[in-house]
Amino acid sequence: MKSMPIAFDSNNLLDPTGWHILRVLQENARISFSELGRLVGLSAPAVAERVRKLEDAGVIAGYHAEVDPGRVGYSVLAIIRIAATGLNFSKCAEAVKRMHEVLECHRITGSDSFYVKVMVPSIQHLEALIDQLTPYGETTTTLVLSSAVKRRTIEHGPEEPLDAPAEIAE
């Protein structure tokens, strides 16, 4: 299957240097332009211009601090799946948008309608949150014990081949 061309290709924003810039910035968004330029082989002004163009094109959508949930009082991470029906889709989405405990909410396919990632300080708080969601449909909740992948950088474009699967040690 032929992949769709990337709209920004004509500006050479996503050439190998552009991808290198993106990889470095995803790992450390606070890096100086001079250090970033040294890593990717450009001058500080040239790399600053490349970053500005990536921002203007919407490729770089923002810069964020990573906060340790446990250090700010949130010890419970859970996934709540909601099987909403009929008119409850939009009402459910609006309710979830107002809940500060919600980290992510995705509309999904299958028997469930929404996949909601929440962070709460206690099981009691989680129970109260689930109670707020039950009017919108049946809920299924899963507690997260640990995370094998918390955050992953986007390494390359979708047109590049995938690496072979890693061997699983027995």
N, C-alpha and C positions, 0 to 999 in steps of 0.2 A: 504494500500500500504506500503510495507516494505521500510524503508529509507536506503540509502547507508551508509555503515560504514565510519567514518571519518578516513582519512589516518594517522592522527597523534595519534590515540587512542593507538597504540602499545607503544608509548613513554609516555603515561599518561599525555600528555600536556593539554588535554581538560577535565580533571577530574574536580570535583567541585572546587578544589583549583585553578586550571588553569582558570576556568570561573570567579571565584571571583577576581583574579588578573586582568583579562581583563576588568571586570566591573569597578574596581577602576581606572585603567589606562585610560579608556575612559573618565572618569569624571575628572581626574586630572593626566595628563601625567608627571607633574613635581614633583610628590610626591617622597620623598626619599625612598630608598630601606628599610631603617630601619622602617619607618612609614608604608609602604606597607606590610612589613613582620609582623608587629604588628597587622594590620587589618586582614590578612589572616592566621595568626598562624604559620608563618615560621620565621627563622632567616634571617637577612639581606643578608648574603651570599647565603642562600638557595633560597630566593626570587629573587635575582639578577641572579642566574643560571637559574631559571625557566623563567624569562623574556628573558634572552639571547636565550634560546632554542625556545621560542615562536617567537622571532625575526628571528632566523636562519631558522625556519620552514616556515616563511612567514605569520604566523598568525597575528603578529603585523607588519604592513606594513610601519609604520612611525609615527611620532609625529608632531603635528601642533599647531600653535597659532590661536585662533579664533579672527578675526578682526571685529570690528563694522563698517559695510559699511558706515553708515551715518557720522561717525566721520572722514572718509577719503574721503568724497565728493561724495559718490555713494548713491543717494536718491531714485533711481528707480530700482525695481526688477521686472523682467518680464519673462514670459515663451513664447518662440516662437516655434510653431510647424511648421515643413516644410514637405510638400508633394513633395518629390523629385521623378523624374522619370528617367528611363533608366540609361544612363551613368552619370547622375548628382549625383548619390549616393556618389561615391568616391570623386568627385570634391567638393561637398558640405561638406563632412567630412573634407577634407583638408583645405578648406576655414575657417571653424569654428575653427579648431585647431590653426589658426593664429590670431584669434580675441581675444585680451586680455580681452574684456568684458564678454566673455563666461566663466561661472563658471562650467557648466556641459553640456555634450551633450550625448544623449542616442539614439541609433538606436531602433526604436519601431515597433510594429505591428499595423495593422489597416490601416485607410486611410491616416495617416501621416507616414512619414519615420523617422523623427528626432524630439526629444524633447530637446530644448535648453534653459537652464536657464542662463539669462544674468543680469548683474548689470551695470547700466549706471548713469551718473550724472544728466541727464535731459531727458525730453520727446523728445526734438530735437535730442539728441544723439541717442536715441532709434530709431527714425524715420530713421536716416542715417544708422544705423546698419541694420534695416529691408530692406532698399534699397539695401544694399550690398548682402543680402541673396535672394532677389527675382529672380535673374537669375537662381537659382538652383531649384526652384519650388514654388508652392503657399505657402504663409506663413499665419499663424493665430497667433495673438499675444494677450496675456492676461497679464494685470498688476496685480501684487501681492499686495493686500491691507494689509494683515497681514498673519502671519504664525502660525497655531495652533501647529505644530511640526516643529521646525527648525532643530533639530539634535537629533537622538535617539541612545542610546547605544545598542549594541548587547548583550542581557542578557544571552542567553543560546543557545545550539545547536538546529538544526532543528528537531532532533528526540524527543525533549521534548514536552509535550502537551502544547497547547496554553491555556492561562487563559480564563475564560468565558468572553464574552463581557461585558463591563461596562454598568450599567443601565443608561438610558438617562432620566434626570429629565424633567418633563413636566411643 
